[in-house]
Amino acid sequence: MSTSTTPGSPGRPQPSDVAPEERPPRRNARYTPVDADGPLPHQMVAAVPRIRADPLAFLASVQARHGDLAAFPMPRLPVVLVSSPTAARRVLVDNHRGWSKRTAQYGALSAVTGSGLLTSDGEVWRERRRTAQPAFHPRGLESVADESVAAARRMRAAWPTWGGVVDVDAGGLQATLEVVGRTLFGADVAQDGERLVTAVLEALEVVVGRVRTPLPAWLPTPARRRLRRAVQELDEASAALVARRRARGTSPDDEDLLALLLRAVDAGDLAPHGLRDELVTMVIAGHETVASALTWTLHLLAGNPSAQARVAEELDEVLGGPDDRGGRSPAWGDLRSLVRTRAAVEESLRLFPPAWVVSRRALAEDVLDGVTVPAGTTAVISPWLLHRRPELFPEPEAYRPERFEVGLDRAARAAYLPFGAGPRLCIGRDFALVETTLLVAELLRGSTVRPAPGERVHVDALVTMRPRGGLRLRVDPR
């Protein structure tokens, strides 16, 4: 797909801007109880191939045609596309207790993750969050920094000495798996990495297909058999990791995630299957999403030589440049000085938010931008759309890291949701930013990246935004 699709005009009159008696009759009134414009049933049927091929472009077209609150034609289970920052904030922050994660999106994901932090809700989520929180305390981020730099050094060591083409997506997946394994699980999962990653990707591919083409649960399709095999592989890989950690032992002072979960199991506060669910969740959330952020940051810098030059200049100033010029690797204490490098990552997350869509289900009637939505309504919120509002992000399709060097204004910051918002803000946000910033710094302090000759990049909007078939860049020593 093309990444140049731009959503429609945020200045279009919205439902709350016009008095009800002045509005023309809604063509979709018989198909939804939500008083908002939206596509008709025949239009949705005609759009199915497009939804499957390019869901981002479909969402952008719905917003462009129907406005910031668009109702899909589902009368018994209303679904609305929420594209305004105020309505998104209402769902995720101001009335977060009134909206749950019991949606088709998270229901499908739970077939892989079980009731882990990513998909759980209510008291289960609160208990899991309390158990896992110490593993993400700021005092643990220094070890994240150390492991991120070490993983980047191993990744860069595999790059050609005199220039050549590498798949940075494959390298990033391996590097981020190593960081997750060594910091959250207190073990090197690289030995099981290929097995684990293959099972995760296989399972997630089936999950995405189930969401886009729902079929009866009893139907024994090949995809369902693939999912069962992939989940079984995940179960076995997780059990092997736990067994190794049990054999190695833990101490009361260990505060990595796996140690915390094992103590919760031993205390009877967490069922063994809950440990497996959190393990799989963190491999997905802490590995796939960070790998996505790294890949797209390198891709965008490769396509913007001036932005890459500014990052290189900063790395020379802070770190002294490549090893052969007396430079050194970055460390935890350098993060405050790596302003341009972090801005390059944050702008990448604006254009390619790993979680490109999130959903919530109304537990009771609510009001979004002046429109009443009944209990049971599913709100679909796309950070990919919110991050492209031109009144908040001028030249929204352009890669401009300097936005984050000077800092976003309050309105833009409220609409910037690469890690979600409110109490359900991603528990690993700081972990991910530290890791990605230092991975980029170590990779680029001695190398230059640029697009590979003839390479065409296609974006697959799956559970995260992934480059179809990998992403190859030419790397040269700097």
Solvent accessible surface area in square Angstrom, and as a share of the most:
residue,aa,sasa,rsa
1,M,36,0.16
2,S,65,0.42
3,T,50,0.29
4,S,79,0.51
5,T,38,0.22
6,T,69,0.40
7,P,12,0.08
8,G,14,0.14
9,S,70,0.45
10,P,28,0.18
11,G,73,0.70
12,R,83,0.30
13,P,94,0.59
14,Q,24,0.11
15,P,21,0.13
16,S,62,0.40
17,D,98,0.51
18,V,51,0.29
19,A,38,0.29
20,P,95,0.59
21,E,145,0.65
22,E,124,0.55
23,R,62,0.23
24,P,107,0.67
25,P,128,0.81
26,R,60,0.22
27,R,136,0.50
28,N,0,0.00
29,A,55,0.42
30,R,196,0.71
31,Y,59,0.22
32,T,5,0.03
33,P,74,0.47
34,V,0,0.00
35,D,57,0.29
36,A,2,0.02
37,D,50,0.26
38,G,1,0.01
39,P,7,0.05
40,L,21,0.10
41,P,48,0.30
42,H,122,0.55
43,Q,38,0.17
44,M,34,0.15
45,V,110,0.63
46,A,79,0.61
47,A,16,0.13
48,V,69,0.40
49,P,91,0.57
50,R,115,0.42
51,I,39,0.20
52,R,123,0.45
53,A,73,0.56
54,D,24,0.13
55,P,12,0.07
56,L,0,0.00
57,A,11,0.08
58,F,16,0.07
59,L,16,0.08
60,A,2,0.02
61,S,36,0.23
62,V,6,0.04
63,Q,5,0.02
64,A,41,0.31
65,R,128,0.47
66,H,11,0.05
67,G,3,0.03
68,D,6,0.03
69,L,2,0.01
70,A,0,0.00
71,A,0,0.00
72,F,13,0.05
73,P,20,0.13
74,M,89,0.40
75,P,77,0.49
76,R,219,0.80
77,L,118,0.59
78,P,6,0.04
79,V,26,0.15
80,V,0,0.00
81,L,0,0.00
82,V,0,0.00
83,S,1,0.01
84,S,8,0.05
85,P,29,0.18
86,T,94,0.54
87,A,1,0.01
88,A,2,0.01
89,R,114,0.41
90,R,87,0.32
91,V,1,0.01
92,L,8,0.04
93,V,33,0.19
94,D,87,0.45
95,N,38,0.19
96,H,56,0.25
97,R,170,0.62
98,G,14,0.13
99,W,11,0.04
100,S,4,0.03
101,K,17,0.07
102,R,145,0.53
103,T,13,0.07
104,A,83,0.65
105,Q,44,0.20
106,Y,12,0.05
107,G,44,0.42
108,A,12,0.09
109,L,10,0.05
110,S,41,0.26
111,A,39,0.30
112,V,0,0.00
113,T,0,0.00
114,G,22,0.21
115,S,42,0.27
116,G,0,0.00
117,L,13,0.06
118,L,48,0.24
119,T,15,0.09
120,S,7,0.05
121,D,35,0.18
122,G,31,0.29
123,E,88,0.40
124,V,71,0.41
125,W,26,0.09
126,R,82,0.30
127,E,86,0.39
128,R,23,0.09
129,R,50,0.18
130,R,147,0.54
131,T,40,0.23
132,A,1,0.01
133,Q,75,0.33
134,P,49,0.31
135,A,18,0.14
136,F,19,0.08
137,H,76,0.34
138,P,82,0.52
139,R,150,0.55
140,G,30,0.29
141,L,13,0.06
142,E,92,0.41
143,S,57,0.37
144,V,5,0.03
145,A,0,0.00
146,D,81,0.42
147,E,44,0.20
148,S,0,0.00
149,V,13,0.08
150,A,34,0.26
151,A,1,0.01
152,A,0,0.00
153,R,106,0.39
154,R,101,0.37
155,M,16,0.07
156,R,47,0.17
157,A,86,0.67
158,A,86,0.67
159,W,25,0.09
160,P,53,0.33
161,T,98,0.57
162,W,215,0.75
163,G,18,0.18
164,G,16,0.15
165,V,74,0.42
166,V,22,0.13
167,D,47,0.24
168,V,0,0.00
169,D,10,0.05
170,A,54,0.42
171,G,21,0.20
172,G,0,0.00
173,L,22,0.11
174,Q,75,0.33
175,A,3,0.02
176,T,0,0.00
177,L,1,0.00
178,E,18,0.08
179,V,0,0.00
180,V,0,0.00
181,G,0,0.00
182,R,89,0.32
183,T,18,0.11
184,L,4,0.02
185,F,0,0.00
186,G,17,0.16
187,A,18,0.14
188,D,53,0.28
189,V,1,0.00
190,A,33,0.26
191,Q,127,0.57
192,D,24,0.12
193,G,1,0.01
194,E,143,0.64
195,R,85,0.31
196,L,9,0.04
197,V,21,0.12
198,T,81,0.47
199,A,4,0.03
200,V,1,0.01
201,L,70,0.35
202,E,56,0.25
203,A,0,0.00
204,L,8,0.04
205,E,96,0.43
206,V,5,0.03
207,V,3,0.02
208,V,18,0.11
209,G,32,0.31
210,R,74,0.27
211,V,72,0.41
212,R,59,0.21
213,T,52,0.30
214,P,106,0.67
215,L,89,0.44
216,P,63,0.39
217,A,89,0.69
218,W,193,0.68
219,L,57,0.28
220,P,90,0.57
221,T,23,0.13
222,P,89,0.56
223,A,38,0.30
224,R,32,0.12
225,R,98,0.36
226,R,67,0.25
227,L,14,0.07
228,R,145,0.53
229,R,148,0.54
230,A,5,0.04
231,V,30,0.17
232,Q,107,0.48
233,E,56,0.25
234,L,0,0.00
235,D,57,0.29
236,E,75,0.34
237,A,2,0.01
238,S,3,0.02
239,A,63,0.49
240,A,34,0.27
241,L,4,0.02
242,V,27,0.16
243,A,59,0.46
244,R,78,0.28
245,R,2,0.01
246,R,112,0.41
247,A,92,0.72
248,R,149,0.54
249,G,35,0.34
250,T,59,0.34
251,S,48,0.31
252,P,119,0.75
253,D,125,0.65
254,D,42,0.22
255,E,72,0.32
256,D,25,0.13
257,L,1,0.00
258,L,0,0.00
259,A,0,0.00
260,L,21,0.10
261,L,2,0.01
262,L,3,0.02
263,R,81,0.30
264,A,11,0.09
265,V,28,0.16
266,D,96,0.50
267,A,71,0.55
268,G,64,0.62
269,D,113,0.59
270,L,17,0.09
271,A,43,0.34
272,P,101,0.63
273,H,118,0.53
274,G,0,0.00
275,L,9,0.04
276,R,40,0.14
277,D,9,0.05
278,E,2,0.01
279,L,3,0.01
280,V,2,0.01
281,T,3,0.01
282,M,8,0.03
283,V,2,0.01
284,I,3,0.01
285,A,28,0.22
286,G,11,0.11
287,H,2,0.01
288,E,5,0.02
289,T,35,0.21
290,V,3,0.02
291,A,0,0.00
292,S,0,0.00
293,A,6,0.04
294,L,0,0.00
295,T,0,0.00
296,W,0,0.00
297,T,0,0.00
298,L,0,0.00
299,H,44,0.20
300,L,24,0.12
301,L,0,0.00
302,A,4,0.03
303,G,54,0.52
304,N,38,0.20
305,P,100,0.63
306,S,77,0.49
307,A,10,0.07
308,Q,16,0.07
309,A,59,0.46
310,R,89,0.32
311,V,4,0.02
312,A,14,0.11
313,E,87,0.39
314,E,10,0.05
315,L,0,0.00
316,D,50,0.26
317,E,126,0.57
318,V,37,0.21
319,L,6,0.03
320,G,38,0.37
321,G,1,0.01
322,P,9,0.06
323,D,73,0.38
324,D,130,0.67
325,R,132,0.48
326,G,69,0.66
327,G,13,0.13
328,R,114,0.42
329,S,28,0.18
330,P,5,0.03
331,A,44,0.34
332,W,89,0.31
333,G,67,0.65
334,D,15,0.08
335,L,34,0.17
336,R,228,0.83
337,S,57,0.37
338,L,0,0.00
339,V,77,0.44
340,R,56,0.20
341,T,0,0.00
342,R,97,0.35
343,A,2,0.01
344,A,0,0.00
345,V,1,0.00
346,E,20,0.09
347,E,0,0.00
348,S,2,0.01
349,L,4,0.02
350,R,0,0.00
351,L,6,0.03
352,F,8,0.03
353,P,0,0.00
354,P,8,0.05
355,A,39,0.30
356,W,23,0.08
357,V,24,0.14
358,V,20,0.12
359,S,6,0.04
360,R,20,0.07
361,R,77,0.28
362,A,1,0.00
363,L,81,0.40
364,A,59,0.46
365,E,122,0.55
366,D,8,0.04
367,V,76,0.44
368,L,0,0.00
369,D,42,0.22
370,G,56,0.54
371,V,4,0.02
372,T,65,0.38
373,V,0,0.00
374,P,39,0.24
375,A,58,0.45
376,G,11,0.11
377,T,0,0.00
378,T,25,0.15
379,A,0,0.00
380,V,26,0.15
381,I,0,0.00
382,S,1,0.00
383,P,3,0.02
384,W,1,0.01
385,L,1,0.01
386,L,0,0.00
387,H,0,0.00
388,R,2,0.01
389,R,13,0.05
390,P,56,0.35
391,E,103,0.46
392,L,27,0.14
393,F,1,0.00
394,P,77,0.48
395,E,113,0.51
396,P,16,0.10
397,E,55,0.25
398,A,35,0.27
399,Y,19,0.07
400,R,70,0.25
401,P,10,0.06
402,E,69,0.31
403,R,17,0.06
404,F,17,0.07
405,E,47,0.21
406,V,130,0.75
407,G,37,0.36
408,L,31,0.15
409,D,92,0.48
410,R,222,0.81
411,A,55,0.42
412,A,2,0.01
413,R,112,0.41
414,A,44,0.34
415,A,0,0.00
416,Y,22,0.08
417,L,11,0.06
418,P,10,0.07
419,F,33,0.14
420,G,26,0.25
421,A,18,0.14
422,G,28,0.27
423,P,57,0.36
424,R,44,0.16
425,L,47,0.23
426,C,51,0.31
427,I,26,0.13
428,G,11,0.11
429,R,93,0.34
430,D,63,0.32
431,F,10,0.04
432,A,13,0.10
433,L,9,0.05
434,V,11,0.06
435,E,0,0.00
436,T,2,0.01
437,T,0,0.00
438,L,0,0.00
439,L,0,0.00
440,V,0,0.00
441,A,0,0.00
442,E,0,0.00
443,L,0,0.00
444,L,3,0.02
445,R,1,0.00
446,G,9,0.09
447,S,11,0.07
448,T,45,0.26
449,V,1,0.00
450,R,115,0.42
451,P,79,0.50
452,A,9,0.07
453,P,113,0.71
454,G,80,0.77
455,E,49,0.22
456,R,189,0.69
457,V,45,0.26
458,H,62,0.28
459,V,4,0.02
460,D,30,0.15
461,A,4,0.03
462,L,55,0.28
463,V,34,0.20
464,T,3,0.02
465,M,1,0.00
466,R,18,0.07
467,P,6,0.04
468,R,124,0.45
469,G,60,0.58
470,G,14,0.13
471,L,0,0.00
472,R,87,0.32
473,L,4,0.02
474,R,71,0.26
475,V,2,0.01
476,D,28,0.15
477,P,70,0.44
478,R,68,0.25
